[in-house]
């Protein structure tokens, strides 16, 4: 399974094409829309989310709501396009530090950085959520489920951990997607303070994926290691600057005797472990434990009190361009990260169990469970 997205932030629409999704699967479009709504929520979001009401349309690849095995085309209309199409826009020539503006303009020989920001905008992640939600539905059929929560915004951090999968469900009740109500309140105050100062905040979110079978990924080829694929996918999300699997960087300061997850066996229960510091992946392969991923997001580079920059046309100093933006997008990025990770898991699941038809997939899954 693979996918491609297209579209600009203020263009008519976003488009995604998914190829290799098995035939015979009934798609729940409203479930995709619910995940799109989750992405639009979160304390600290900007005015754009007051305009958009993201809903997906599936244009190809379904017949009476059931997949055909042919490419699936998804579309999300940009409501803000009508507002922008009627305006005259002056060229933006002062790139924002921390954004793709400068490097993109040099790469493609643009003087107007709007040509860069329209595609490099995180608006594109709405389609990645739609694609990931499709993958999520497929995985749920085989008992693979996920949850995500925010563990840090700015200087405010959730303490403790590891957090049980069951506790993460509570995160959906929080405006900042944090499982602790007291920490949530402090995070919101941190966001308010940053907004008053014309600043922005980053943070860290954690994804957990439960029910992933042993054997996804590979130790044989470097480019098929599951942790490498997941890390690469998460790093491709705009603003993500760091990814951890399991204990992550803490593993560097932990002795081996306290790092690795011992293996046990009981008749009737089978193989099991009492710790999961590996985060569900050993040697590039899923080991049957919950997959645990964390991603660090930098602050949004668009600031209401802009940083210094240089005009690409005149080479004179100035202040960076100011665009409508979020103060903090970590709760939204958490949903994008969850759906991105599920897309990778679905890709590797289909690689192992087959992707032509749902019937074939279920048969191989049943054989695997018996074995």
Secondary structure, 3 states (H helix, E strand, C coil): CEEEEECCCCCCEEEEEEECCCECCECCHHHHHHHHHHHHCCCCCCCHHHHCCCCEEEEECEECCEECCCCEEEEEECCCHHHHHCCCCCCCCECCCCCCHHHHHHHHCCCCCHHHHHHHCHHHHHHHHHHHHHHHHHHHCCCCEEEEEEEEECCEECCCCCCCHHHHHHHHHCCCCCCCHHHHHHHHHHHHHHHHCCCCECEEEEEEEECCCCCCECCCCHHHCHHHHHHHHHHCCCCEEEEEECCHHHHHHCCHHHHCCCCEEECCCEEECCCCCCCCEECCEECCCCEEEEEEECCCCCCCCCCEEEECCCCCEEECCCCCCCCECHHHHHHHHHHHHHHHHHHHHHHHHCCCEHHHHHHHHHHHHHC
